[in-house]
């Protein structure tokens, strides 16, 4: 059994959902699932490692560009150490509309180490991960006039230039109840990049695969209470190998560029519960997830959020308030289900937040996504989705409208579609198109094409 525990709990906070990370298979779902690496599998006492499976050889068939390093990578994994690394590059532009046309090139290099301490040191049910990220190149494309960042990967850990950060460093302990029935309690603590934890069948991700706009990854409504890079403690009750109840306690301050340990919880605390209900409709897998977050830190709608540009400043002073909250609901339904995590289907997210403290208060999206749209291209991923994002009335009512042509800010409508071609298992080429009617009333509907190239080392 493999459980990505941090994803279970924190994933439910940002987009209340988690399923173990998996690379979709071009040959078969079981083969793909065997390569899943969301977290090392903590070994149980007396458990024997799974026998290695034969794999296709040759550059175009191996899962990573650098292969098995002459067997070193395989030996490391057998001893409880897994290294994943990748380089993703983007070229994206505003072809028409928006506030100005133009284009930007940027990218992200990522490396993650995962440790199974049961294999390493005999500490059964213990695991850990450390992740480092470096974004580079030009700034996030901002000529759209939109509030949702059009390239999520370009804002972590910073939004411009070369920025390096250790975005994850955490430990997990599993407490078995009945492993045969998939029942256990999981406790995890440390530092997390929440985008990596949003593992879904049809959407989410960190912007280096699937959708690029943050609207199709997780609603901005929750960023007032839940920072993208957070220090947190998480607990989850798992049954049937799936998360059921989760609860997270986290520092409400964003720690993308600093460890955050010297002033941990200095400004308050965020609490985030969640519940996930797997069901079946029409003989196909589906899930309902309900989640929320509330923080004791005091805010106004105009207070900064590192990853987005908030209109302002206010015309009149606003008194900060505590108790900022958001609630979320997510639904997914397979339409074509060939096996575990193999197929495509429908997804929808709905989220609300309080107007007195959050700049974004209403979010809704609906879309189709998954893998294997075409026979013979089982690994290729695709998606098309529409998102609606509206701003706080408290924010709109307290803005100087003169720079906006005396017109109020409006709701944002965004349509995004992509197709991700697996040229080889380690080389992915994605075409992406976004059409955005932005919040800015003086900006026309923006047409934003992009291309993305990802290499897995």
N, C-alpha and C positions, 0 to 999 in steps of 0.2 A: 504494500500500500504506500502511495506517495501523497503527501499533503503539503501544499504550499501555504503554510499557516498564516504568514503575514498577509498574503493576498486575500485570505478568507476574511479577515477582520477589517483591515484598512481599505481593501477594495470595496467593501460594502459601504464605507464612509463616503468615498468620492463618487463612484457609481456603484450602488449597493449590489455587488455581484462578484462571485468568484467561482471559477472552476480551474483545476490544475492546468498549468501551461502545457501546450502541445504544439508541435509543428505538424501541420496538415500533410498527409501522405499523398504522394503522386501514385504510389503503387497500392498501398492498403492502409487503412486506419490503424490496425494493430502495429504495423511497422513504424508508423509515425509516432504512435503513443509510446513506443519503446524508447524513443529519443527525447521524450519530454524531460525538461530540466528546470522546472520552476523552483525546485528545491531538492537537495540531495535526500535520498530516502533514508531516514534514520533506521539503522538495523536493529532488529529485536534480538534478544538473547537466544542463541542457538540457531538463528536464521542463517541459511547459506546464501551467498550471493547468487543471483540468477546466472545461468550459464550464458556465455556470450553467444550472440546470434550471428550467423554468417551474413556478410554485407557485400554489396556489389563494390568492385574495386575500380580504380581509375579516376582521373581528375574530374570527369563530368558526372560521376556517380557518387563520390564521397560527399559527406554532409558538410565538411569544412574545407576551405581552400587549402589549408596546410595539412590536411589529413590527420593521421594518427601519430605523427612525429616519430615514425619508426617504432610504434608500439608504446611510446611514453605516455601519450594521452590516455590510452586504454588502461595502462598500469596505474596511473594516477586515479582514474575513476574507480577502479577496483579497490583502491586504498581509501577512497572517500573524498577525493578532491576533483572538482570539475571546473575547468576554465572555459568560459565563453567570451568571445570578443567579436566585434563587428565595426565596420565603417560604413556610414550612410551619408550620401551626398544629395543635395536638393538644388534644383534650379526652378524658380517660381517667379511669376510676374503678373502684373495687372495689365491685361491686353486691352481692355476698354473699361470706361466707367470709373467708379471709385472717386477718390479725391485727387489722384494723380496716377498716370501710367508709369511703369518702370518694372525692373526685375532685380532679383537678388540671388546670389549663390551662397550657400552655407552648408554645414554638415555637422555630424556628430560621430565621435569615436567612443566606443563603450567597451569595458572589460569587466567581467564579473567572475568572482571566485566563490564556489560553494563547497562547504565542508560537511561531511557526515562523520560526526565524532564517534559513532558506534564502530565504524570501520577504522577510523584513525587511532582511537585511543580506548576503545571499549566502553565509551560513555553512551550507552544505548539510549535512543530517543532524543539525543541532542543533535542539532545542526546549526549552521551559521552561513551567512553570506556577506560578502563585501563587494561593492560595485563602485567603479570610478568612471566618470564621464568627462569628455572634453568637447564642447561645441566650438565651431570655428567659422570663419567667413563673415559675410555681411550680416546686417541686422535682420530681425524679423520683418517681413514685408508688411508695411503699414499704410500703403496707398489705397487700401480698400475703403477706409472710413468705417470699418466694422469694429466691434468690441471683442468678438471671438478671434483669438489668434489663428491665422490661416495655416500655420505650420507649427504644430505642437512641439516637435523635437527641437526646433530652433530657439525655444525659450527656456530650456533646461540645460545646464544650471543657470545660465544668463541669457540675455536677449541680443547681445551684440559682441563681435570680436571673438577672441580666443579666451575661453573661460573653462577652467578645470575645477572639478570638485569630486569628493567622495560622497556620493548621493545615497549610499546604503551601507550599513554596518549593523547587523542584528543577529540575535540568537533565538532559537526556537527549542522548546521542550514539549514533547508529547507525553500525555498521561493516558495510557490505554485503559479502556473500560471493558470492551469486548471487541478484539481485533477481527474475529471472524465475521462479526456483524458490522464492522466498520465504525464502531463507536469509540470515541476518545475525546479527551479534552486537550486543547493545545494552548500553550502560553508562549508568547513571543514578545521581545522587547529590543529597543534600539532605534536606529535611524533607517528611514524608508523613503524611497522614491515611489510615490503612490501610483504614478502612471504605469510603472512596471507591474503593479499588482492588479491592475484592471484587466484581467484575462477573461475574455468572453469568446463565445463561439462565432459571433457575427460582426462584432464591432470592438471598440476600445483599443488597447495597445498603447504604445508610447509615441506613436507618430512615425516610427521607422518601418512599420508595416500597416496594412489596412488604411483607414482614414487618416488624413493629415490635420484637418481642422479640429480644434479641441471640442467643438460642439458635438461631434460624433464619438468623442472619447469619454467625456464626463462633463456635466453641466457646470457652468460658472457659478451657479447659485450657491454651491457648497464651499467655494474657495474663501469665503469670509471666515468660516469656522475651521476648515480643514486645509492646511497648506500642502502644496505639492511635494515638498521635501520636509518630512516631519520626524520628530522624536516622539515615540509612543510606546505604550504597553497594551497588548492585545490578548484577549482570551476568546476561545471559540469552542462550542460544543459541536462535534461532528458525528453524524450518524449515516450509515450506509455509504461511508466514504465521501459524503457531501457535507458542506457546512450547513448547519441549521440555525443556531443562535450565535451571535457574535457581539462583542463589546470592546470598544477601544477608548483609551484615555490618552490624549496627546497634547503636546505643547501647541498652542494656537499660532505661534510665531513661525514664519518660514525660515528654514535653515539651509537653503540651497547653497550658500557660500560660506557657511561657518558651522562648526560643530554644535553650537548652541548649548553646550553642557554647563558653561559658567553661569548662565542665567535661565536655566531650565525652569519652566512654569512661572517665570517671574511676572508675567502679565496676565496669568489666568490659566485655565485648563479647558479643554474641549472633550465632551463625552459623545460617543457615537455608537448607538446600538443598531442591530440589524437582524433580520430574519429572512431565510430563503426557503421557498417551498417548491420542490420539484414535482411536476405533474406530467400527465400525458393527455394530449388531445388528438383525436383522429389517429391514434396509434403511434404518434410521434412525440418525442421529448419536448417538454416546455418547462419554464420556470417563472415564478413570481418572486420578486425580492422587494422588501420594504426596508427602508433605512432612514436615518436622520442624524443630525448633529446639533449640539447646542454648546455654546462657549460662555465662560464667565468674563472673558476679555471685553472691554468696552470699545465700541466703534461708532462711527458715523458712516453713512453711505459713501462719503467722499474719501475715506481713508484708503491709503494705497494698498494694492495687491500687486506683488512683484511681477506677475506674469501678464497683467493686462493694463491697458491705459484707461483710467477712469476719468470721465469728463469732470471738469471743475475749474477753479475752486467755487465754493458756495457763495451766493450773494450775501447771506447773513450767517453768523456763527451758529453752529449746531452742537448741541450738548451730546457727548458720547453716551451710549447706553450699553449695558451688559445684557446678556441673555440672547445674543444673536443666534438664530436657529435656521435650519433648513430641513426639509423632508423630501424623500425620493422614492420613486417606484420604477421598477424595470420589469419588462416582460420580454421573453424570447420564446419563439416557437419554430421548431424545425418544419420545413416544408418538404425538403428532400433529406432523408437521413439514411446514409449507407452504413454507418457504424458509429462507434464512440468518437465524437468530435470530427466527424467526416460527413459533410453535407452543407446545406445552406437553408436560411429561413428568415423569419420576420423578427424585428426587434423594435422596442419603443421605450422611451424614457420620459418621465414626467417629474418635475421638481419645482418646489416653491420655497421662498425664503422671505424673511420679514423685511418690510420696506424701510424701517427706521434705521437699520444698520447695514444692510446689504445693497450694493449697487445694482445687482441683477436679482430679480425676484421671481421671475416666471420662465420656465424652460420646458420645451416639449420637442421630441423628435420621433421620427418613425422611418424605418428603412428595411432594406433587404441586404443580406450579406452572407459570406461564408466561403466555401471552397468547392472546386469541382463543378463549375457551371457547365463546362464542356467535357464530353467524354474523351478520355485520353489526356486531360489536363487536370488531374485530380488535385494536385498541389496548388495550382493557381488560385488566388483569392480575388474576390470582387466585392463591390458594395455600391449602393446608391441610397441616399438618405436626405431627408428634409428636416431642418431644425428651425425652431422659433425661439427667440430670446428677447425678453422685455426687461426694461430697467425699472428701478424703484421710482414710485411717484414722488417720494420725498426728495430724491435726487433731481428729478425733472422740474419740480416746482421751485427749486432753489438755485437754478442755473441762470447765468446771464445769457439771454437769448440773442443779444446784439451780434456777437460773432457768428451766430448760427442763422443770420438773416431773420431774426425774430420768430423763428420756428422752433417748436419743441422737438426734443429728441424722440425718435420713433422706435418701434420694435424692429428687431433684425430678423430677416428671413434668409436662410442659407440652404443651398442645394449642393450636394457633393457626390461625385461618382469617381470610382477608381477601378483599375484592373491591374493586379500584381502578377507578373509573369515570372515563374521560376525557370530562368534560363538553365540553371543547374541547381542542385540543392543548396549551394552556397552563394549563388548570384541571383539577385532579384531585381527586376526592372519594372517600375510602376509608372503608369500614366494617370494623372489626377486632374480633375476639372471641378472648380467651385464657381457658383453663381450666387452673388450676395447682394441683397438690398440692405445696405448698412444702416446703423442707427443715426448717422449724421444726415440731416435733412438736405444739406447742400451737396451731397455726394450721390452720383448716379449709380445704378445697378452695376456692380463690378463683375467682370469675367476674369477668372484667375486660373490659368492652366499651370501645371507643374509636372516635372519629371523627377523621379527618385531612383537612385541606384544604391543597393545595399550589398555589401560583401561580408560574408561570415567567415572568420578565420579559424 
